[in-house]
Amino acid sequence: MVTIPVINFTNFTKGNAINRQAVIKQIYEACHEIGFVYLQNSGISKDSIKQVFVHSKSLFNLPLEVKQKQAWSDEFSNMGYVGIERERLDPNKPGDLKEAFNVNKQAVTEIDASIVSFYDRCTELSNTILQAYALALELPEDFFTIRHNQQNHTLRLLHYPPSQTPAKPGQVRAGEHSDYGSITLLFQDNIGGLEVQTAFGEWIAAPAIPDTVIVNTGDLMQRWTNHRFCSTKHRVMIPTDHRVNQSRYSMAFFCHPNDDTEITCLESCQKEQSPIYPPILAGEYLLQRLQATYGNS
C-alpha cells in the first residue's frame, strides 16, 4: 500500500550535512513515487495558520451579494471570488461544490495583516522547498528560486459548504485534477475528504496530520523534470457520514514560476527518456489550464 511520507523539515533547514542529504533523498523519493509529502516543522506557526483560518471563515460568512462584488473582473484573471459550481476542475463533471477567494502578492496587502504575514511565510517556505528540490535533482541550489523571484504565487482560501441538497451525478467538492504550477502548500482542517491517486490508480486518503503542511508537485515541475517528479491527480470527495453537514475549510498556496520562465526539460532528466513535452512559457501554460477549467462553465 502506497502511503504519503512524513518528513521532518528541520533536518534540512537546521540539520548537518548528513541530515540535509537524508531529507533531500526523502523528498526525491516522495516526489518521484507519489508527488505528495507531509512536512513537519515547516517554520509556519500554528497561530499564524489559525489566524488565517479565522479570517477565511469571516470572508465566506459574508452575504453572497458582497462576495460577488469581489468576483473575477475578467474571465481568466485568477484573482477574486469564485462562487459555488463556478469552477469545474474535472471538465467532464458538474461544477465543484466549493467557493474560493484567490489573492496574489498585490491583492493580499489589501485584505488583512495576518494574511500578508502568512503569504510571506508561505513564500519563504516554498523557496526553501525549491532549494531542496534543486539539490535532489543535482542542480544549483538557487536554480528554481531565481525563476520564482517575481512571486507570481496565488493564495487560495477555500470553503466547502455543507450539502443542503443531493449532489448531481458525478459531482464532488473538488473534481479530479492536478495543480498547475511548481509546488503547492496545503493547509486543511480535520473534516477530511482529500484523496490522492497513486501510480497504480488507487485513491488514498490524505487527512490532516497535526502540525504538518502537505506539499505536492505541480504540472510545471513535472514538465521540467520529464516526469521524474510527478504531478499527481487529487480530489475532494463529499463525506458519507455526519461530516456532510459540516463546512470544510482549507488554504492552498500555489507556487508558480515567473511568467516569462521557459519550462524546458532539464538536461539531467533526459538520460532515461527523451523530453516528453515541448518547451512552454510558465504564464502561457497557466492560461491554458485556466481556460480549460473555466472556459465551459
BATORMI-81222 format. One record per residue (C-alpha): x, y, z. Coordinates in steps of 0.25 Angstrom, whole numbers, plus 5000, padded with zeros to 4 digits. Example, Ala and Ser with C-alpha at 12.3 -4.5 7.8 and 13.67 -1.06 7.14 Angstrom:
BEGIN
504949825031505549965029
***
This chain:
BEGIN
500050005000500650134996500650245007500950395007502250405015502450505027503750575026504350665038504850785030505650835042506750735037506850815025506750955030507550935042508250805041509650765038510150715024509750575027508350615032508150705020508550595010507550505016506450595015506850625000506750474997505350465004504850584996505350524983504750384986503350454990503350544978503650424969502750324975501550394979501750544977501150574991501850595005501550645019502550735024502750745039503350875045503150955033503451085040502051145039501451155053500151095057499651235062499851295048499151175041497951185051497851345049497751325034496651215036495851305045495951425035495651325024494351285031493951425033494051455018493251335014492151375024491951505017490651515009490751454995490451594988491651654996492551534991492051544977492551694977493951634978493751534967494851524956494851654948495251574935495051434931496451384934497051484944497051364954496851474965495651494974494451424978493951294971492551244974492051104977492051024964492751134956493951044955494050914949495350844952494950724945494450774932493550654929492850664943491850774948492350894955493050874968492350894982493250994987493551144987494851214988495651344989496851354981497951464984499251504979500451584985499851714981498451684986498851614999499251745005497851805003497251695012497751665026499151675033499051525037498951485022500051575018500951505028500451375024500751395009502151445013502351315021501851225010502751295000503951275009503551125011503351104996504751164993505351065003504650944998505050984984506450984988506350844993505650804980506850864973507850794981507050664979507250684964508650714965508450854961509050984967508251014980507751144974507251084961505851094964505751204973506351304963505251264954504151294964504651424969503551514964502551444974501451404964500851324974499351304978498851284992497451214991496551215002495451105001494151075007493350945004491950975010491050875016490250795006488850845006488350764994488750644987489950654978489850644963490350514957491850514958491850644966492850654977493450764985494750774976494850694964496050614960497150704955498650734956499150864961499750954950501051014956502350974962501850934976500650954985500550965000499250915006498750945020497450875023496450865035496050725041494850705033495550625022495150585008496550605001496950484993498150454985498350364973499550264974500350224961499550094962498250174960497750154975497150264983497750284997497250385007498150505011497550545024498050665033499250625041499450725053500650815051500950785037500750845023500450765011501350794999501050744985501750754972501050824961501050814945502150904942503150834951502650704945502950764931504350824936504750684941504250604930503250524940504450504949503550574959502050544957500950644957499850554964498350554962497550584974496150624978495250654990494050564992492750584999492750515012491750405014491550425029491150535038492250625033491450645020490650745029491950825033492750925025494150885021495250995020496650995014497651085009498551054997499751134993500151114978501551144976501751184961502951224953503151354947502251364935503451384925504151264930504351154919503951024925504850924917505350784921506550784930507750724923507950634935506550584933506750534919507650414922506550314923505650364912505550484902504750604906503250574907502850724906503250834897503750964904502651054908502551194916502051174930501051284928500551224915500351094922499551154934498651224924498351094916497951024929497051134934496351134920496150984922495551004936494651124934494451134919493251044918492651074932
***
